[in-house]
Amino acid sequence: MLIERTDKNEITIKVSSSVDSFGLQRLIDYAKYLESTAKSKAKQSDIDKLADEVNSSWWTKNKKRFEK
């Protein structure tokens, strides 16, 4: 594995092709999350509230698909 910081404010990571692609994709997704939320000023309580609202709304719209 080789990790390099470039002069373009980027980090390059090179890994062997034998690395598990599923695990690598999870790492990439986490890195994207870190990049997306780096400047966020949201509080965890606000995020939790929004997640609850989204889940509740989704369930209201989709529960008929799962009930017998």
Secondary structure, DSSP 8 states (H G I E B T S, - for coil): -EEEE-TTS-EEEE--TTS-HHHHHHHHHHHHHHHHHTT----HHHHHHHHHHHHHHHHHHHGGGT--
